[in-house]
Amino acid sequence: MEQVLRQIAAPVAAAADLACILCIAVGGIAAFVRVVIAVATNRIGQRGARRGIFRTFGSWIVLSLEFALAADIVRTAIAPTWQEIGQLAAIAAIWTALNYFLERDLEVLEAEAPSGGGVARV
C-alpha cells in the first residue's frame, strides 16, 4: 500500500512544483510588463507605480509559496523518517515566515491604496 501511495504522491508533488514554477513565471512576466509600461510612460519613479508592481508580483509569489509547501508536504507525507520530518519542519517554517511577511506587506499596501480602486489580488 505504501508503494501505491508513493506512486500517487510523486506526480501530485510534481504538479504542485510545476504550479509553483508557473506562478513565479506568470508573476514575473506580469511584473516585468508593468515595469516596461511604467518606464515607457515615465511613471517608474512614482511610488504608486512601484507599489502596484510589487503587489502584482508579491501576490503571485505568495501563491507560489503555497504550492511549494504543498509539494514538500506531499513528498514527505508517506512514511517519513525523522530526518525528513525535520527538514520539512525547517522548510515549512521558512516558507511560512516568508509568506507571513509578504502577506503583511501586501496588506499594508492594500490599506494605503486610494479608495475606490481596490487591489486586484490573485
N, CA and C atoms as an extended XYZ file, in Angstrom:
366
Properties=species:S:1:pos:R:3:atomname:S:1:resname:S:1:resid:I:1 pbc="F F F"
N         0.817       -1.199        0.000 N   MET     1
C         0.000        0.000        0.000 CA  MET     1
C         0.864        1.267        0.000 C   MET     1
N         1.951        1.234        0.779 N   GLU     2
C         2.839        2.392        0.834 CA  GLU     2
C         3.405        2.712       -0.548 C   GLU     2
N         3.755        1.679       -1.284 N   GLN     3
C         4.310        1.870       -2.635 CA  GLN     3
C         3.290        2.533       -3.556 C   GLN     3
N         2.029        2.133       -3.440 N   VAL     4
C         0.962        2.730       -4.258 CA  VAL     4
C         0.824        4.212       -3.917 C   VAL     4
N         0.842        4.516       -2.627 N   LEU     5
C         0.739        5.922       -2.213 CA  LEU     5
C         1.921        6.745       -2.716 C   LEU     5
N         3.106        6.157       -2.696 N   ARG     6
C         4.281        6.861       -3.223 CA  ARG     6
C         4.126        7.127       -4.727 C   ARG     6
N         3.568        6.160       -5.450 N   GLN     7
C         3.375        6.334       -6.892 CA  GLN     7
C         2.337        7.408       -7.184 C   GLN     7
N         1.373        7.563       -6.308 N   ILE     8
C         0.371        8.622       -6.472 CA  ILE     8
C         0.953        9.967       -6.058 C   ILE     8
N         1.708        9.973       -4.953 N   ALA     9
C         2.244       11.224       -4.411 CA  ALA     9
C         3.264       11.878       -5.339 C   ALA     9
N         4.048       11.070       -6.037 N   ALA    10
C         5.105       11.639       -6.888 CA  ALA    10
C         4.546       12.587       -7.948 C   ALA    10
N         3.531       12.177       -8.741 N   PRO    11
C         3.013       13.133       -9.725 CA  PRO    11
C         2.258       14.306       -9.097 C   PRO    11
N         1.643       14.077       -7.935 N   VAL    12
C         0.960       15.181       -7.257 CA  VAL    12
C         1.984       16.236       -6.823 C   VAL    12
N         3.087       15.776       -6.241 N   ALA    13
C         4.145       16.708       -5.830 CA  ALA    13
C         4.743       17.410       -7.046 C   ALA    13
N         4.938       16.669       -8.131 N   ALA    14
C         5.478       17.275       -9.352 CA  ALA    14
C         4.517       18.326       -9.901 C   ALA    14
N         3.215       18.055       -9.836 N   ALA    15
C         2.221       19.029      -10.311 CA  ALA    15
C         2.241       20.284       -9.447 C   ALA    15
N         2.383       20.120       -8.140 N   ALA    16
C         2.462       21.281       -7.249 CA  ALA    16
C         3.735       22.084       -7.524 C   ALA    16
N         4.843       21.389       -7.762 N   ASP    17
C         6.084       22.080       -8.134 CA  ASP    17
C         5.912       22.846       -9.444 C   ASP    17
N         5.261       22.224      -10.406 N   LEU    18
C         5.012       22.895      -11.686 CA  LEU    18
C         4.137       24.128      -11.489 C   LEU    18
N         3.096       23.996      -10.658 N   ALA    19
C         2.231       25.144      -10.382 CA  ALA    19
C         3.032       26.267       -9.721 C   ALA    19
N         3.947       25.909       -8.826 N   CYS    20
C         4.818       26.896       -8.178 CA  CYS    20
C         5.650       27.645       -9.217 C   CYS    20
N         6.270       26.893      -10.090 N   ILE    21
C         7.116       27.488      -11.127 CA  ILE    21
C         6.291       28.372      -12.061 C   ILE    21
N         5.104       27.894      -12.448 N   LEU    22
C         4.241       28.680      -13.337 CA  LEU    22
C         3.796       29.983      -12.673 C   LEU    22
N         3.490       29.921      -11.376 N   CYS    23
C         3.096       31.141      -10.665 CA  CYS    23
C         4.228       32.161      -10.653 C   CYS    23
N         5.431       31.692      -10.407 N   ILE    24
C         6.581       32.603      -10.416 CA  ILE    24
C         6.795       33.175      -11.815 C   ILE    24
N         6.667       32.324      -12.829 N   ALA    25
C         6.867       32.786      -14.210 CA  ALA    25
C         5.796       33.797      -14.605 C   ALA    25
N         4.543       33.482      -14.338 N   VAL    26
C         3.452       34.395      -14.702 CA  VAL    26
C         3.592       35.710      -13.931 C   VAL    26
N         3.865       35.608      -12.631 N   GLY    27
C         4.041       36.820      -11.827 CA  GLY    27
C         5.225       37.651      -12.289 C   GLY    27
N         6.316       36.986      -12.627 N   GLY    28
C         7.497       37.692      -13.124 CA  GLY    28
C         7.234       38.391      -14.440 C   GLY    28
N         6.539       37.694      -15.332 N   ILE    29
C         6.208       38.295      -16.630 CA  ILE    29
C         5.259       39.474      -16.441 C   ILE    29
N         4.234       39.295      -15.602 N   ALA    30
C         3.278       40.383      -15.360 CA  ALA    30
C         3.979       41.598      -14.748 C   ALA    30
N         4.863       41.353      -13.779 N   ALA    31
C         5.594       42.464      -13.158 CA  ALA    31
C         6.521       43.128      -14.164 C   ALA    31
N         7.200       42.322      -14.975 N   PHE    32
C         8.109       42.872      -15.977 CA  PHE    32
C         7.352       43.747      -16.981 C   PHE    32
N         6.194       43.278      -17.423 N   VAL    33
C         5.386       44.063      -18.366 CA  VAL    33
C         4.982       45.386      -17.720 C   VAL    33
N         4.597       45.337      -16.447 N   ARG    34
C         4.223       46.575      -15.759 CA  ARG    34
C         5.414       47.517      -15.602 C   ARG    34
N         6.611       46.955      -15.390 N   VAL    35
C         7.820       47.788      -15.308 CA  VAL    35
C         8.076       48.462      -16.652 C   VAL    35
N         7.986       47.695      -17.719 N   VAL    36
C         8.213       48.251      -19.055 CA  VAL    36
C         7.212       49.365      -19.347 C   VAL    36
N         5.954       49.138      -19.016 N   ILE    37
C         4.929       50.160      -19.241 CA  ILE    37
C         5.221       51.395      -18.394 C   ILE    37
N         5.603       51.197      -17.140 N   ALA    38
C         5.914       52.335      -16.268 CA  ALA    38
C         7.116       53.118      -16.784 C   ALA    38
N         8.125       52.417      -17.282 N   VAL    39
C         9.295       53.097      -17.841 CA  VAL    39
C         8.901       53.841      -19.112 C   VAL    39
N         8.113       53.190      -19.968 N   ALA    40
C         7.717       53.807      -21.240 CA  ALA    40
C         6.861       55.045      -21.022 C   ALA    40
N         6.062       55.051      -19.967 N   THR    41
C         5.203       56.202      -19.695 CA  THR    41
C         5.828       57.158      -18.681 C   THR    41
N         7.096       56.896      -18.355 N   ASN    42
C         7.858       57.744      -17.438 CA  ASN    42
C         7.197       57.832      -16.052 C   ASN    42
N         6.631       56.714      -15.593 N   ARG    43
C         6.000       56.681      -14.276 CA  ARG    43
C         6.752       55.794      -13.299 C   ARG    43
N         7.884       55.242      -13.687 N   ILE    44
C         8.598       54.308      -12.820 CA  ILE    44
C         9.071       54.982      -11.534 C   ILE    44
N         9.282       56.274      -11.572 N   GLY    45
C         9.711       56.995      -10.375 CA  GLY    45
C         8.580       57.261       -9.399 C   GLY    45
N         7.360       57.058       -9.821 N   GLN    46
C         6.222       57.310       -8.946 CA  GLN    46
C         6.037       56.153       -7.966 C   GLN    46
N         5.803       56.503       -6.736 N   ARG    47
C         5.668       55.494       -5.685 CA  ARG    47
C         4.509       54.534       -5.962 C   ARG    47
N         3.407       55.032       -6.441 N   GLY    48
C         2.244       54.192       -6.721 CA  GLY    48
C         2.516       53.160       -7.797 C   GLY    48
N         3.313       53.521       -8.789 N   ALA    49
C         3.635       52.571       -9.860 CA  ALA    49
C         4.472       51.418       -9.308 C   ALA    49
N         5.457       51.736       -8.507 N   ARG    50
C         6.304       50.684       -7.919 CA  ARG    50
C         5.502       49.801       -6.971 C   ARG    50
N         4.625       50.401       -6.197 N   ARG    51
C         3.788       49.627       -5.275 CA  ARG    51
C         2.859       48.687       -6.037 C   ARG    51
N         2.310       49.155       -7.119 N   GLY    52
C         1.433       48.305       -7.920 CA  GLY    52
C         2.185       47.110       -8.492 C   GLY    52
N         3.397       47.355       -8.921 N   ILE    53
C         4.232       46.270       -9.451 CA  ILE    53
C         4.544       45.278       -8.333 C   ILE    53
N         4.884       45.789       -7.163 N   PHE    54
C         5.173       44.921       -6.018 CA  PHE    54
C         3.946       44.096       -5.642 C   PHE    54
N         2.770       44.728       -5.626 N   ARG    55
C         1.542       43.997       -5.294 CA  ARG    55
C         1.288       42.884       -6.294 C   ARG    55
N         1.478       43.174       -7.558 N   THR    56
C         1.256       42.169       -8.589 CA  THR    56
C         2.195       40.983       -8.398 C   THR    56
N         3.476       41.274       -8.317 N   PHE    57
C         4.455       40.190       -8.196 CA  PHE    57
C         4.336       39.492       -6.840 C   PHE    57
N         4.151       40.259       -5.784 N   GLY    58
C         4.033       39.695       -4.448 CA  GLY    58
C         2.877       38.725       -4.317 C   GLY    58
N         1.745       39.048       -4.928 N   SER    59
C         0.595       38.144       -4.886 CA  SER    59
C         0.917       36.812       -5.545 C   SER    59
N         1.605       36.860       -6.657 N   TRP    60
C         1.984       35.619       -7.341 CA  TRP    60
C         3.012       34.830       -6.533 C   TRP    60
N         3.923       35.533       -5.873 N   ILE    61
C         4.931       34.853       -5.055 CA  ILE    61
C         4.269       34.151       -3.872 C   ILE    61
N         3.301       34.808       -3.232 N   VAL    62
C         2.580       34.184       -2.128 CA  VAL    62
C         1.915       32.894       -2.597 C   VAL    62
N         1.281       32.945       -3.741 N   LEU    63
C         0.635       31.749       -4.279 CA  LEU    63
C         1.662       30.661       -4.593 C   LEU    63
N         2.800       31.054       -5.139 N   SER    64
C         3.831       30.058       -5.465 CA  SER    64
C         4.389       29.410       -4.205 C   SER    64
N         4.522       30.173       -3.117 N   LEU    65
C         4.999       29.608       -1.858 CA  LEU    65
C         4.035       28.555       -1.326 C   LEU    65
N         2.756       28.778       -1.508 N   GLU    66
C         1.761       27.796       -1.068 CA  GLU    66
C         1.919       26.491       -1.844 C   GLU    66
N         2.111       26.594       -3.148 N   PHE    67
C         2.314       25.389       -3.954 CA  PHE    67
C         3.618       24.683       -3.593 C   PHE    67
N         4.671       25.448       -3.325 N   ALA    68
C         5.955       24.847       -2.959 CA  ALA    68
C         5.837       24.080       -1.644 C   ALA    68
N         5.160       24.668       -0.684 N   LEU    69
C         4.975       23.995        0.596 CA  LEU    69
C         4.119       22.747        0.418 C   LEU    69
N         3.084       22.837       -0.398 N   ALA    70
C         2.235       21.667       -0.655 CA  ALA    70
C         3.050       20.529       -1.267 C   ALA    70
N         3.908       20.850       -2.200 N   ALA    71
C         4.745       19.820       -2.830 CA  ALA    71
C         5.647       19.152       -1.800 C   ALA    71
N         6.235       19.953       -0.920 N   ASP    72
C         7.100       19.387        0.114 CA  ASP    72
C         6.321       18.500        1.079 C   ASP    72
N         5.126       18.912        1.429 N   ILE    73
C         4.297       18.110        2.332 CA  ILE    73
C         3.921       16.786        1.683 C   ILE    73
N         3.519       16.820        0.422 N   VAL    74
C         3.138       15.583       -0.277 CA  VAL    74
C         4.324       14.632       -0.349 C   VAL    74
N         5.513       15.145       -0.646 N   ARG    75
C         6.697       14.291       -0.738 CA  ARG    75
C         7.029       13.617        0.600 C   ARG    75
N         6.746       14.302        1.684 N   THR    76
C         7.128       13.815        2.996 CA  THR    76
C         5.994       13.058        3.702 C   THR    76
N         4.795       13.090        3.167 N   ALA    77
C         3.625       12.557        3.860 CA  ALA    77
C         3.623       11.041        4.026 C   ALA    77
N         4.269       10.315        3.162 N   ILE    78
C         4.208        8.862        3.199 CA  ILE    78
C         5.441        8.296        3.899 C   ILE    78
N         5.197        7.707        5.081 N   ALA    79
C         6.244        7.040        5.872 CA  ALA    79
C         7.525        7.865        5.969 C   ALA    79
N         7.427        9.066        6.523 N   PRO    80
C         8.627        9.902        6.616 CA  PRO    80
C         9.585        9.421        7.699 C   PRO    80
N        10.845        9.683        7.479 N   THR    81
C        11.850        9.443        8.521 CA  THR    81
C        11.897       10.688        9.401 C   THR    81
N        12.560       10.577       10.550 N   TRP    82
C        12.683       11.739       11.425 CA  TRP    82
C        13.499       12.840       10.760 C   TRP    82
N        14.450       12.466        9.950 N   GLN    83
C        15.249       13.465        9.234 CA  GLN    83
C        14.367       14.224        8.234 C   GLN    83
N        13.515       13.482        7.516 N   GLU    84
C        12.610       14.137        6.560 CA  GLU    84
C        11.614       15.041        7.273 C   GLU    84
N        11.139       14.604        8.433 N   ILE    85
C        10.209       15.441        9.201 CA  ILE    85
C        10.911       16.726        9.648 C   ILE    85
N        12.145       16.601       10.095 N   GLY    86
C        12.911       17.783       10.498 CA  GLY    86
C        13.154       18.741        9.346 C   GLY    86
N        13.486       18.176        8.184 N   GLN    87
C        13.702       19.019        7.006 CA  GLN    87
C        12.411       19.707        6.594 C   GLN    87
N        11.296       18.966        6.628 N   LEU    88
C        10.008       19.567        6.274 CA  LEU    88
C         9.648       20.673        7.263 C   LEU    88
N         9.909       20.444        8.540 N   ALA    89
C         9.615       21.473        9.547 CA  ALA    89
C        10.421       22.741        9.275 C   ALA    89
N        11.694       22.579        8.930 N   ALA    90
C        12.532       23.747        8.625 CA  ALA    90
C        12.029       24.463        7.372 C   ALA    90
N        11.717       23.684        6.345 N   ILE    91
C        11.202       24.278        5.101 CA  ILE    91
C         9.879       24.982        5.358 C   ILE    91
N         8.989       24.319        6.096 N   ALA    92
C         7.684       24.919        6.390 CA  ALA    92
C         7.842       26.206        7.187 C   ALA    92
N         8.763       26.223        8.131 N   ALA    93
C         8.989       27.435        8.923 CA  ALA    93
C         9.485       28.580        8.034 C   ALA    93
N        10.402       28.273        7.144 N   ILE    94
C        10.928       29.309        6.234 CA  ILE    94
C         9.832       29.805        5.307 C   ILE    94
N         9.087       28.879        4.677 N   TRP    95
C         8.017       29.279        3.748 CA  TRP    95
C         6.959       30.094        4.482 C   TRP    95
N         6.608       29.640        5.692 N   THR    96
C         5.574       30.335        6.459 CA  THR    96
C         6.030       31.746        6.834 C   THR    96
N         7.277       31.883        7.247 N   ALA    97
C         7.794       33.210        7.575 CA  ALA    97
C         7.804       34.123        6.351 C   ALA    97
N         8.291       33.602        5.234 N   LEU    98
C         8.286       34.397        4.001 CA  LEU    98
C         6.871       34.802        3.621 C   LEU    98
N         5.970       33.844        3.678 N   ASN    99
C         4.584       34.106        3.316 CA  ASN    99
C         3.964       35.131        4.260 C   ASN    99
N         4.209       34.987        5.555 N   TYR   100
C         3.647       35.914        6.540 CA  TYR   100
C         4.097       37.349        6.275 C   TYR   100
N         5.385       37.542        6.116 N   PHE   101
C         5.892       38.903        5.931 CA  PHE   101
C         5.481       39.488        4.581 C   PHE   101
N         5.442       38.670        3.551 N   LEU   102
C         4.995       39.163        2.247 CA  LEU   102
C         3.513       39.512        2.287 C   LEU   102
N         2.703       38.659        2.894 N   GLU   103
C         1.271       38.952        3.034 CA  GLU   103
C         1.060       40.228        3.837 C   GLU   103
N         1.831       40.405        4.915 N   ARG   104
C         1.716       41.600        5.743 CA  ARG   104
C         2.048       42.847        4.924 C   ARG   104
N         3.113       42.784        4.146 N   ASP   105
C         3.478       43.918        3.292 CA  ASP   105
C         2.383       44.216        2.276 C   ASP   105
N         1.817       43.176        1.702 N   LEU   106
C         0.744       43.372        0.725 CA  LEU   106
C        -0.490       43.987        1.377 C   LEU   106
N        -0.815       43.566        2.601 N   GLU   107
C        -1.960       44.140        3.304 CA  GLU   107
C        -1.736       45.610        3.627 C   GLU   107
N        -0.514       45.970        4.000 N   VAL   108
C        -0.199       47.372        4.275 CA  VAL   108
C        -0.369       48.194        3.002 C   VAL   108
N         0.137       47.679        1.894 N   LEU   109
C        -0.009       48.394        0.627 CA  LEU   109
C        -1.470       48.510        0.229 C   LEU   109
N        -2.233       47.459        0.470 N   GLU   110
C        -3.655       47.478        0.133 CA  GLU   110
C        -4.392       48.514        0.966 C   GLU   110
N        -4.050       48.603        2.254 N   ALA   111
C        -4.686       49.574        3.135 CA  ALA   111
C        -4.336       51.002        2.730 C   ALA   111
N        -3.148       51.201        2.177 N   GLU   112
C        -2.715       52.532        1.754 CA  GLU   112
C        -3.206       52.904        0.366 C   GLU   112
N        -3.776       51.928       -0.370 N   ALA   113
C        -4.238       52.196       -1.738 CA  ALA   113
C        -5.373       53.208       -1.703 C   ALA   113
N        -5.456       54.055       -2.729 N   PRO   114
C        -6.545       55.032       -2.779 CA  PRO   114
C        -7.890       54.328       -2.817 C   PRO   114
N        -8.893       54.915       -2.162 N   SER   115
C       -10.210       54.282       -2.109 CA  SER   115
C       -10.835       54.234       -3.497 C   SER   115
N       -11.681       53.217       -3.672 N   GLY   116
C       -12.379       53.063       -4.951 CA  GLY   116
C       -11.626       52.240       -5.937 C   GLY   116
N       -10.333       52.117       -5.804 N   GLY   117
C        -9.559       51.390       -6.791 CA  GLY   117
C        -9.089       50.049       -6.315 C   GLY   117
N        -9.434       49.578       -5.165 N   GLY   118
C        -9.039       48.287       -4.607 CA  GLY   118
C        -7.899       47.606       -5.349 C   GLY   118
N        -7.295       46.712       -4.705 N   VAL   119
C        -6.175       45.984       -5.286 CA  VAL   119
C        -6.676       44.670       -5.828 C   VAL   119
N        -6.351       44.378       -7.059 N   ALA   120
C        -6.711       43.096       -7.650 CA  ALA   120
C        -5.764       42.050       -7.099 C   ALA   120
N        -6.295       41.124       -6.338 N   ARG   121
C        -5.484       40.060       -5.749 CA  ARG   121
C        -5.614       38.819       -6.587 C   ARG   121
N        -4.539       38.062       -6.625 N   VAL   122
C        -4.540       36.809       -7.372 CA  VAL   122
C        -5.119       35.737       -6.506 C   VAL   122
